[in-house]
Amino acid sequence: MNKSTFFSGQPIFAQLLRFIPRDIIRRIAADHHADKYCKRFNTYEHLVTMLYAIFNHCNSLREVTTGMLATEQRLNHLGVRYHPRRSTISDANNRRQADVFGAIYYRLYQKYSDFLSDSRKKSIASRLYIFDSTTISLFQEILRTSGKNPAGKRKGGIKVHTLIRSDQDIPCMIRYSAAAANDSQFLKEVHLPKGSIIVFDRGYADYIKLNSFSTSGVTWITRKRSRSAYDVLQELDNPHKDKGVIGDKSILLGYRGGNRLLGRIVQYKSPTTGEVYEFLTNNMRMSALTITELYRKRWQIEILFKRMKQNYPLKYFLGDSENAIKLQIWCSLIADLILKIIKKGIAAKWSFANLAAMIRLHLMTYIDIRGFLKSPEKALQQKLSTKQITPSQQLLFFT
């Protein structure tokens, strides 16, 4: 193969793995004793194997092992010492704690969060947090599902409670529960700096926590539940009647004799559908129209959930235990973080789905990722007789 500015001595997968410093993994593995009594398949090799399965959309252990066996001569580029067997991967998914991969994800988030948020731009998005959950169906009742028993065998479900910062578009907090668990208990684990704004749906109704948000200077915005009771304290000025705001009131939320919550209700009528929405908040200074626009940004987290389910294998899991399922979700989040870094660092505009598909198709191709993503056809066709890109240069494209 001719050398060129586009062809590289490292496959694309190896270039992606450079965003995960090995010393971070070694340190976390040592803190969690993840490699204790482990002779061959250590934490780093386990992570690389899972990322290979995720990037390649592998739905079974056989697909993972045969795919890696077909490229066994390239495994040393990835830092993997040998081709793992199905039983080895299965045992590791059940034995090695998923919290290890969670710690790796949070450490990588800390490392790249400033780059993803572009801290030079101070906007409301840097203070806006969105909290929601999504349910991932399982084919076995490993974690208890919600709702009534369906016809036939009951399936399982895991609920992923997620907090994101709007300008980063990646999770900064993740919690897992059975699908039947109540959402409101996880709002207690959210701690935000003063001046933050948090948006969540009506399922997270916890007046004690909402009062603590108000005390700590955090603005919260949610929708009113159908059975929520409140007393109107005052009608507020409404200069946005012509823009759909039909009501703006100061209220005392909750039943008399129980926990009461001082807040505000904004009633908004959609000009297109005619449907009326009622938003609750503790912020008395923002305009009613701003409140409605901030709640509309909650759909950003729904786009994140859609992106995760469409681009990563979260329908079939490489293990039938709770630990294996959580582990695979953590590795999917790590893969998503890496692709977000790649997407932000390249000049060309790619949709996330196209970027993920291109990485999947050329995961083990020896080609420089910068030139490839700038112009894939040119990178694959044009062969210029110049020196190769060094590994240190391959990391410069996102800085």
N, C-alpha and C positions, 0 to 999 in steps of 0.2 A: 504494500500500500504506500503510495507516495506521501511524503511529508508535506504539510501545508499549514497555513495559519489557522485552519479550521480543525484539522485532525490532531488529536492529542494522544499522549502516552497513557492517559487514564480514561476509563469509560465514564459515561455521564454519572452513573451511580456512585462511583468513587468521588467524583467532584461534588455531588450532593452531600456525601458523608463528611466532607471537610467542614461543613457547617456544624458538625457535632464533635467538638474537641474530645479526644479520647481521655485526656486527663480528668475531664468532668465526669465521664462515665466511671473511670477507675475510682475516683474519690467517692462518688455516690454508692457504688457497689461495695466499697469497703465500709462505709458508714452503715449500710443495711445488711452487711454480711451476706451479700447476694451470691458470692462466689465460694462460699465456704463448702468444703467437700466436693467442689466442682473440679474435675480433672481436665475436661476438654472444652465444653460448650459454655464459655463464660458470658457475662452480661453483655459485653460489646458484640460478640458473635450472635447472641440471641437477638439483640436489637437489629443488627444488620439483616438477619434472616427474616424477621417480622416486617421490616421496611421493604425488603425485596418482595414479600408476599403482598403487601399493601400496594406498592407502586405497580405491580404486575396483575393486580386483581385476582390473586389466587384464592380459590374457594375451598381448597382441600390441601391436606398435608402432602398428598402425592404430587399435586401441581407444584408445590414449593420445592420438594426434593428433586423431582425430575428437571425442573427449570434450572436449579442451581447446579445439578450434575451436568447439564448440557453446556454450562459455561464454567466448569470446574477450573479450567486453566486460568481463568480471570479472577478467581476468588481471592488470591493473594493481594490483588490490587485493592480489595475491600477490607483487608485485614482479617479475613476469615482463614483459619489454618487448614480446615478440611471440610469436605462436603457432609453436612449434617443429615442424619437419618430421620425417618418419620417418628420413630419411638423417642429419639433424643429431643426433638422439638416438642412433642406431646408431653413428655415428662417435665421439660423445662417450663412449659406454659402452665402446668398444674403446680409445680414446686416453687419456682421463683416468684416472689411476691410482686403483684402489680404495682404496689407503692413505689418500687424502685424506678419503674418507668414513668410514674407520675412525678417523682422527684427530678428525673432527667428533663421532663417536659417543662416543669416550672423553672429549672435552672436555665434552659435555653430561652424561655420566655423573658427572663430577667436580662439575659445577654443581648437579645435582639429587640426588645420592646421599644427602646428609643428610636432605633432605625425604622421600625414599622410605623411608629406614631408621628415621626418627623416633628420633634419637640420644638423646632424653630417656629412653628405656626401655632400660636395660642388661639384656640377657638373653643366654642362651646362643646364641640365633639370630644375634646380632650378631657372634659369634665363629665361627659355623659356616659353612664353605665346602663347596660340592658341585662335584665335577669329573666331567664325562662328555662323551660325544660323540654326535652323531647324524649319520646319513648321508642326504643328499638325492640322489635318483636323477636322472640326466640322460638326455636322449634321444640324446645323442651321446657318444662316448668322448673328451670333452675332458680329463677327469681319469680315470685308470685305476680301474676298479671292482674290488671284492674278490670272492673266491669263484671257482668254476669258470665256464667259458664257458657262458652259457645257450643254449638252442636259438635259432637265428637270429642276428641281429646283436647284437653286444655293446653294452651301454649303458655310460654313464659314471656316476660318482658322486663327490660331494664330501663330505668329512667335516668337520663343524664341531665343534671341541673347545672346550668352554665351561666357564668357572668362574663360579659365582654365589655371592653371599652370601645366606644363607637369609632374612634379614629384608628384603632388597631385592627379591629375585625377578627381577632383571635381570642380564645378563652383565657381569662386571667384567673378564673376559679372554676373548678369542676368538682362536683359531688355525684355519687351514684346511689341509687336506691332501687328497690323493687318498684315495678310500675304501679302497684297499689298504694304506695306511700303517699301521704299528704304533702303537697308542695310547700305549704306555709312554714313548716318546721325548718326548711333549709334557708329561709330568709334570715334566720337568726345568725347564721354563719357569715353573713356579708358585713364587712367593716370597711367603710369608705372615708377618705379624708374630708375635712370641712370644705364646703363649697361645691361638693359633687352633686350630680343629679342622677337619680336612678329611676328607671322605667321598668315596670313589670305588669303582668296581666292580673286579672281579678282573682286568680287562684291563690295568690300569696297574701291572704288577709290575716295579718297579725298586728293588732292594734298596739300591743306592747312594744314590738319592734319598730313600728312606724312612729310611735312617740319618741323612741330613742333616736331615730333618725332626725326628728325635728329638734331635739335637744342638742345634738352634735352638729347642727348646721348643714344637714344633708337634705336636699329637695327630693321628694318622692312623687311620682305620678303613676296612677293606675286607673283602671276602669271600675265603676261602681257595680257591685254585685246586685242581683235582682232582689235579694232579701235584706240588703243593708238598710238600716234605719238611721235617720238623722233628723236633727232639729235645725231649722233655718235661723241664723242669728241676724243676718243683714243681707240686703240686696246690694250688690256692687255695681259700679258704673259699667256699662256695656257699650263701648264705642264701635264694636265690630258686628253689629246686628246685620249689616248688609253683606257680611262675609260668612254667615252661617252660625254665628254664636247667638243662641236664643236665650241663654240664661247664665248668670254668673253670681254665685252666692257664697257667703261665709256661713259655715255650718258647724255643728257639733255632732260628730259621727258616733254611732253606737247606741245601745239601749240604755235607758236610765237604770241606774243601779249597777251597771257593769262598767267595763273599761270604755271611757269616752275619749274621743280624738278630735282635737280642734283642726279644722281643715277648710277646704273650699271645693265647691262642685261647679264644674263648667259643663254646660249643655250645648252640644254642637249638632247641627242638622246638616247632613251631607247634601250639597247642592245637586249632585248627580243622582243619588239613589233615594234621597228623602229620608233616610234612616237617621234616628236620633241617637247620639252617643253621649254618655255621661262620664266625665273624667273627674277623679278625685286627686287633690294635691294638698300639700302644706304650704306652698309658696303663694303669698298674697301680693307679691310685687310684679311678677311676670304678667304679661297680657294674656287674656284668655286664648287668643289665637296662637301665641307661642306655646301654651300648654298643649293644645291639640296637635301642633306640628311636632313637638317633642315626643308625644305618644306615638305618632305615626312612624317615627324612627325605630320603634320596637320591632318592626318587620325586618330590620337588618339581621336580627338573630335568627329569624326564620329562614332567611337566605343562607346563613351559615349552616344551619341544620340540613337544609336541602343540598348544599355543597358537599357536606360530609357524607351524606347517604348516597349521593350520586357518583362520587369520585373515589370512594374507598369501599372495600368489601366488608360491609357491616350487616349483610343479610345472612351470610354463612360465616361461622366462627371456627377457628382452628383448635377448638377445645370445647368440652362440654361441662366445664366447671365455672363457677362464678369468677375465680381468679383469672382464668384464661380469657374470659370475655372482657373483663376490665382491662387486662393487659393489652389486648388487641385494640381496644378503643384508645388507650393511651398512645400506642404506637401510631394509630391513625392521626391523632392530634399532632404528634411529632412530625409526621409526613406532611400534614397540612401546613404546619409552621414553616417548614423548609420551602415548600412551594410558594407560600406567601412572600418569603424573603426573595426568592428568585423572581417572582412576578413584579415586585416593587423595584428590584434592582436593574431590570432590563429596560432599555429605551423603547423597544417595540411594544405596542399595545396588544396583549393577548387576553382572551377570555380565560377564566380559570379552568374551565372544562377542556379547552383546546390545549392549554399548557400541560395539564395532567395527562391527557391522551398522548401528547408528543413525548413526554418523559417516559411514559409506559412503553411506547413503541421502540424507543431508542435507549432504553435504560442501560444496556451493556454495550453500546456503540462507542468506539474510540473516536470521540470528536469533542472539540472545545465547546462548552455549553454557551459561552458568550456569542461566538460567531454563529452557532447553530440556531439559537433563539432569535438572533437579529435577522437572519435570513436562512431558513432551513434548506430551501432548494439550492441556494448558492453554496451553502456549507457542504452539502452532499455531492454537488456536481463539480464545483471549481476546486482544482488542486494546484495550488501555487507552490513553487519550489522555494519556500522560505523556512526558517527554523521553527521548531515546535514551540507551543506555549508552555511555559514552565508551570508546575503546580502552584507556586506562590502567586503567579499572575492570575490564575483562575479564580482566586478569591477577591480580586480587586474590583470586580464589576459592580458590586453592590455598595461599595464604600464611597 
